Amino acid sequence: MHWLAALPMYNVAPALAADWRELLAHVRERLADWLSARGDTLEIVDPGSDLTAFWLRDDVLLSQTCGYPLVHALANRVRLIGAPDFDVPGCDNGAYRSVIVVGAHVAAQSIEDCRGLRAAYNDDNSNSGMNFLRHTVAPLAQDGRFFASATKTGAHLASLAALADSRADIAAIDCVTFAFAQAHLPELAATVRPIGTTASASALPFIASMLAPRDSIDIIFDALAGALDRDRALATRLRLKGIVRRTQADYASILDYEHAAIARGYPRLA
């Protein structure tokens, strides 16, 4: 089998994209004997713009997705390897949350102050940008509305840019993405101001195709953990303390947040 690998979720800057590829190269090296014994190969690739299509490919041996697709489009269609344990404010023991930020032009000091403002969010399938924010706002919504508008931007960095340009007022940004933006894109990060945080959930999961052998999951997990132990400088740049075991049940809170918002009559950001 010719397997593919890609880690697309936190490529906030070119240097970080290179670091994630370097991590994959270390993993491939640690998997070399296992791959050779099977007559298999592993290629590090660009997954393209349609990430869901990539994640569902039969030949994906290692990738990373968001928890929201994991419990929806990918549910029971991929194997769960584990989750990253980041050394980032808002992360703890393999969990993460979002930072709620407003543009410099916004006077709001709390989420309650943001009624009637313009929201930006990265994607309908995002837990950090959409689902967390929906859950936070749902208790405050009236007749299914809280914001004046909610605009999909396509990416967390695009949401930050929308706030910077005063095209939107408020967004929820994955705390890991925000930490990377502060380090690698400080001018952009400085254009927004945090006013709070969301609830938390298990961090973005590492996954493999359902065609990956069951015994490969532990092998891949160990290869990831070993790669980080081997290159601590790389782990530090990626803000990774390690990886943790996860099961599908560990992501149930994402559905709980969604169902709670729907039960309050707030099924979508509005």
N, C-alpha and C positions, 0 to 999 in steps of 0.2 A: 504494500500500500504506500502511495506517495501522500504523506500527511502534510497539512498546512498549519501554520501558527501565526497569530497576530494579536497584539495587545493594543487596541485602538482607543481606549477610553480616556486616557490622561495625557494625550500628546499635545499639551498646552503650548509648547514651544519646540523648535527643531532639536534643541539639545535634549529635551525630554524624550522626544520620539526616538532619537538615537540611543538613549539609555534603555528604553523599553526593548528595542531591538537587541541591544547588548545582553539584556537579561535573557531574552529568548535564545540567543546564541549560547549562553552558558547552560541553559536547560537542554538544548539540543546536544551539547557535548556530554552532559551527564546521562542522556538517554541513548548515547551512541551504541553501547553494547546491546541494549534491549532492541533498538531498531535493527541493528545488524543481524541479530539472531532471528528476527522475523523476516529479514529481507526487505525491510521498510526504509523509507527516507522521510525526512522532515524539512520542509521549506518554510522560511520566514517570508511572509508576503504582506502586501498592502491589501487590506480587506475590501477596499472600494467604499463607495458611498452608501450602498444598501447593506447595512450591517446585519439586519435580520436575515437576509438571504445568505450572507456569509456564515452567520452562526448556525444556520440550519443545514449547511453543507455536510455531506457524509464524511468528508475527508479532513475535517477540522480536529486536530489533536489537542490544541490548546488555544483558547481565546478568553476574552473577558467581556461580559455583558453587564447591563444594568439589571437591578433586581425587578423592575417593573415588567420588562419583557420575559424575565425568567418565570414569573407567575402568570403570564398571559400567553403571548405568542410562542414562547419556548417551553411552556409547561409540559413535562413528560416527553420532551423531544430532544433534550440534551442531557449529558451527564454532568453532574456538579462535582468539581474538584475541591474547591475550598474558597476562601476569601482572604484578601490582603488585610494585614493589621498595620495601619498607617500611624506614623508618629506625627500627627497633625491635630491641632485643637479641634474638638468636635468628634474625634475618633477615639474609640476605646475598645480593646479586645475584639477587633474585627468588626466593629460597627462604625457607622458614620451618620452624619446629619447634614443639613444644608444651612448656610448662612443667609439670612434675609438682609438684603442690601437695598439702599435707595441711592439715587443720584445726588450729586452735590447740590443740585438746584431744589431739592425736596427738604422741607422743614420737619417732616414727620420724625417723631422720636420712638414710636412703637408701631406695631402692626395695626393696632386700633386706629391710629392716626392716618392710616393709608386708605381708608374708605374713599372711594371715588377717584383714586389715582389710576394710572395706566400701568398694568403689569406686563412684563416680558418673561417668556419662559422658553426653554430650549426646544422641547418636543412633547407631543402628546404621550409618548411612550417612555417618558423620563420619570423616575421616582423622585430624584433630587430637585428637578426644576419645576415639575408639575404636581406630582402626587403629594409630596411633602407640603408644598404651598397650599394646595387645595385643602388638605387636612387642617392646616393651621388657620385658614381663613373661614372654613365652613361654619364654626360656631358664631361667627360675626356676620355672616351673610344674611341678607333680607330678601325674601322672594327670589332666591337663587342668584343674587348679585351682591358683589362687594366692590369690585373694581369698575372703573369707567370703561375699560377695555382690557383685553388680554391678547397679546400678540405673540405668535410663535416665531422664534428667531432662527432656529436650526442648530444652535450651539450655545453653551454657557458663555463663551467669549463674545459671541454675538449679542447676547443679552446684556453683558457688561458694557459693550460698545453702545447699545441702544440707550442705556442709562447715561453714559458719558456724553452722548450727543443730545440728551434731553428729548429723545424720541419715545422714551418710556420712563417710568418713575421708580419701579420696584421690581425685584426679581429674587428668586431663591437659587443660590449657587451652591453646588456640591462643595462641602468644606475642603475636600482635597484639591479640587480644581481651584478654589479661591486661594489656598495656600500656595499652590504652584504659580498662580497668576501674580501673587504678591512677590514671589521670588524671581520670576522670569519676565513678568510684564508689569513692573511696579508702577509705571505711569498710568496704565489702564486701571489697575487695582485701586490706585489712589483717587480715582474719579468717583468712587462710590463709598458709602458709609454703612457699616453694619448696624442694624437696629434690633437684631434678635436671631434666634436659631429655631429650627424645627424639631420635631420628634426625631428619633433615630431608628435605624434599621441595620440589618447585616450589610456589610460592605459589598461592593460590586463583585459578583462571583466569577471565578475562573471556571470555564466550562470546556467540555469536549463533546464530540459527536456521539450519538447513541451507538455508532458502529465501533467506537473505541472499545477494545476489550475491557471487561470489568476489572481485571487485575491491573490495567494500565493506570487507573485513577490514583491508586496509592503510589505507583511508580512516578507519575507526573508530579504529584504533590511533593514527594521526597526530592525530586529533581529541582523543583522551584525553591523549596526550603534550603536545599544544599547550595544552590546557585547564590542565594542571598548570603548564606554563611561564608561562602568562599570569597565573595567580593563585597566586603563591607562598605567600601567607598561608593560603589554603585548603589547598594542598599540605602546608604545615607542620602545620596542624590535623589533617589526615588521616594524618600521618606518612609521606607518600609522597614518595620521591625521584624516582620516575618509573615507567615500565612497561617490561617487557622482552619480547622475542619468545619464543614458546614453540611447540613442536610436541607432538603426542600422545606421542611417545617420551620427552619430558622428564618425563612423569608415570608412567613405567614402574616407578619405585622404589616407588610406592604398592602396586602389585601384588606387587612383590618382597617387601615387608614382610609383606603378607598371606600369601603362599605360604610364607614362612619360618616364620611362626607356625603355620600349618596343618601343615607338615612336622614340627614339634616336638610335634604332638598337642595344639595349643592353638588351635582354630578360633574360639573366642569368649571374650570376657571372662568369667571365672568364678573 
